[in-house]
Amino acid sequence: MTLEIKQIQQTLFLQRIVAYILLLRYVQILLSKDRDKEYDQKEENYSYDPVGNRLFGPKPIEFYSYNRGNQLTNDKKHQYEYDRNGNLIKKTELDDDGKTKVTVYSYDYENRLIRVEIQKDDEKKIVTFSYDPFGRRISKSLQYQSLRGEAEAISDDDRDKGDHDYEKPRTTYYVYDNEDIIAEYNGKGKITARYTHGLGIDEPLAVKKKDHTYYYHADGLGSITSLTDTKGKTAQTYEYDSFGNLKNHEQKIKQPYTYTAREWDSETKLYYYRARYYDAKVGRFTSFDPILHFANARLKCDQINTVPPIVGVSLLENPQNFNPFIYVSNNPMTRTDPSGLHMDCLRGGCHWHLSCIDNHEHPNRDAVEGQCFYDPPVEIPEWLCKLGVNAGCNALCKKAGGNFAACQAACRSAAQIICPKKCE
């Protein structure tokens, strides 16, 4: 064993001791707001285990239980089940009135969420998603199904009418410019919304719905705090807790961008963070972090000294980074995760690269076996950013040769973060 590996192990040991002291803390976040000249103090209290799993919070009566894989299994009202790839597949809720609500999640072969079924009493709500070859979500459909087997698809604009009697099924489709949605249209080909974005990732500037245009206003984290009309009058406001739960659920203007300017799906109560979906209620993603699938396999093979910076050094710096489900290491006040992948961007550039994985002993081998990331790393040159993420990555990977699909996946994951916001 080399001296370097011994030093890393000693550092890990000391860090874990410190982690037990620091991470088993009782974090108190005071959110105050002056309402009607009265000081209204709000408290959110959280405690965590050494690897970042939430034990209590935001209220003391809310508790959480986990299995050895850091998967949430129980909280005060819910039970959770997962597949072998670490995807949440079932959530069972017992209401205060004793009624059971069951939510079933389905995924495609790339672990992308494609269907959510929510059943309560004699009604089932079905939400389906589809994606393009670049992994972007291009459609969302909502259906209601009764015990009689009747089902009708409805659009976002119709979902709050109170009844489910609609003339024709409708689905919302999305048109993209790189990673940004620029238009929504229905099944008839009619545009229902247009969006204008800034140069950065997740930076919506304006939305036009029907004959009305609204402008977005964001806080320092990028979360949308209000919409104003063309006269500068506030048309709608948004308020969140520290992990992104919407406090004012009644929204007159239907538009998706909210917390950290990501898309809020009111039908599933999840945020769409591109690679994964985020449940703000528990402060966790519903799926295993794809980046950690590969990093875990490399660490399993005792190749710590060869693990690249983005998934090696940054992981070793904080034990919470080994947790594949938690959101931004439980630091949502200063960090964001626009891609749904590992959120850290190291100084000197982000290099997302790993060798082909063929580890039959890995617990998530079904998800990682045969997957390839490029080594040496897929570096993102300046010309690629100028050309555009999709076109640039296509050109880079054609030149590189080898596994084109794997190169594209690594390139797009890195470029969508590096190009808009250069690492300092």
Secondary structure, DSSP 4 states (H G I P E B T S, - for coil): --HHHHHHHHHHHHHHHHHHHHHSSEEEEEEEEEETTEEEEEEEEEEE-TT--EEE-SSTT-BEEE-TTS-EEEESSEEEEE-TTS-EEEEEEE-TTS-EEEEEEEE-TT--EEEEEEEETTEEEEEEEEE-TTS-EEEEEEEEEETT--EEEE-GGGTTSS----SS--EEEEEEETTEEEEEE-TTS-EEEEEEE-SSTT-EEEEEETTEEEEEEE-TTS-EEEEE-TTS-EEEE--B-TT--BS----SS---B-GGGPEEETTTTEEEETTEEEETTTTEESS--HHHHHHHHHHHTT-GGGS-TTTTHHHHH-GGGG-SSBSGGG-TTT---TTSS-----TT---B-------TTSTTHHHHTT----SS-B---HHHHHH-HHHHHHHHHHHH-S-HHHHHHHHHHHHHHHTTS---
